[in-house]
Structures are given as C-alpha cells and as structure tokens.
Amino acid sequence: VQLVESGGGLVQPGGSLRLSCAASGSISSIYVMAWFRQAPGKQREWVASITSGGRMNYADSVKGRFTISRDNAKNTMYLEMNSLKPEDTAVYYCHVPPGTWGQGTLVTVSS
C-alpha cells in the first residue's frame, strides 16, 4: 500500500488543522496505523497510533489536543489537531508498520 498525506499548512498558535492519510488500497486488514512527526533538526517521533479495533494511543505531548481516527470505507486515516503550539511545527508522516511511509506534510504553527 502507498500512503499520501495532505492537510498541512500554516496556522496560528491555538489554531486547528486536520491531516489526512490516503492509502492506495484497503486498510481494513491493517492492524495498526500511526502518525509520526519530525521537527527541524530533531529525530522523527511517534505522535499517535490506532488499531483496526479503534484503540488509540497518544504521545504525552499531544494528549488531549490531537485525535487520531480512521475510516476503513474511505481507506483514510486522520489526525485532528487542536490548540496547536509552535512546538508542533514539523513534517507529519503517516506510517504502516513495518516500513511503509508517506511523503509527509508540513505543519507550521506561527504567528
């Protein structure tokens, strides 16, 4: 399966964005999907993940602000991001273990 992210952009602190990750094929049989991000000069870090059963997990840095979801009928995963902070600025990637990655979408939080 191939993954394509979209929805990134420039947003002011406190604002919201919704990222999408569209898969080229069915995701219904994929057990876990995840979002990662990589800020300038930093290592890529895990943000959130969701299982086929709908169990969600979040990094402490985004818990309570971000919501991960998936729509198997649309073969798409989402990341709803609220109360964005400048430190959320990064390229966001969707990931299907073990080794499938999207190309990334840039999120910039700045006034």
C-alpha positions in Angstrom: 0.0 0.0 0.0 1.1 3.6 -0.7 0.3 6.5 1.6 -0.3 10.1 0.7 -0.6 12.8 3.4 -2.4 16.1 3.0 -3.8 18.9 5.0 -0.7 20.6 6.3 -0.2 24.3 6.2 0.5 27.5 8.2 -1.7 28.1 11.3 -1.5 30.5 14.2 -0.9 29.3 17.7 -4.2 28.0 19.2 -5.5 27.1 15.8 -6.6 23.7 14.3 -5.7 21.6 11.3 -6.9 18.2 10.1 -4.4 15.9 8.4 -5.4 13.1 6.1 -3.5 10.0 5.0 -5.0 8.3 2.0 -4.0 4.7 1.2 -3.8 3.3 -2.3 -5.5 0.1 -1.2 -7.8 -1.3 1.5 -6.8 -0.5 5.1 -9.4 -2.7 6.7 -6.9 -5.5 7.3 -4.1 -3.3 8.6 -3.8 -3.8 12.3 -2.1 -0.6 13.3 -1.6 2.8 11.6 0.3 5.7 13.0 1.3 9.3 12.7 4.9 10.5 13.3 6.5 13.9 13.0 9.9 15.3 12.5 10.8 18.8 13.6 13.7 20.7 12.0 17.0 19.4 13.5 15.3 16.7 15.5 14.6 12.9 15.2 11.4 11.6 13.9 9.0 10.9 16.8 5.8 9.0 17.3 2.7 11.1 17.7 -0.3 8.7 17.8 -1.5 5.3 16.6 -4.8 3.5 16.1 -5.6 -0.2 15.7 -8.2 -1.8 13.4 -10.3 -2.2 16.5 -10.2 1.5 17.2 -7.8 1.5 20.1 -5.9 4.8 20.2 -2.7 5.9 21.8 -1.0 9.3 22.0 2.3 10.8 22.9 2.1 12.8 26.1 3.0 15.9 24.2 -0.2 15.8 22.2 -2.6 14.0 24.5 -5.9 16.0 24.9 -5.2 18.1 21.9 -4.9 15.7 19.0 -7.3 13.0 17.9 -6.5 10.1 15.5 -9.1 8.3 13.6 -9.5 6.0 10.6 -12.2 5.4 8.0 -11.8 2.0 6.5 -14.5 2.6 3.9 -12.5 5.6 2.6 -9.1 3.9 3.1 -8.1 7.0 5.0 -6.6 7.9 8.4 -6.9 11.3 10.0 -5.2 13.4 12.6 -7.3 16.2 14.1 -5.0 18.8 15.7 -6.4 21.4 18.1 -4.8 24.0 20.3 -1.7 24.0 18.2 1.6 25.2 19.6 4.8 26.4 17.9 6.5 23.3 19.1 4.1 21.2 17.0 5.8 22.6 13.9 7.1 19.6 11.9 6.7 17.4 8.9 4.0 14.9 9.7 4.2 11.4 8.3 1.7 8.5 8.3 3.1 5.1 8.8 2.1 1.5 8.4 4.5 -0.9 10.2 7.0 -2.2 9.5 8.2 0.0 6.7 5.6 2.0 4.7 5.7 5.8 5.0 4.1 8.6 3.3 6.0 11.6 1.8 5.0 13.9 4.7 3.0 17.1 5.0 4.4 20.3 6.6 2.7 21.9 9.5 3.9 25.3 10.6 2.5 26.9 13.8 3.5 30.6 13.9 2.0 34.0 14.3 
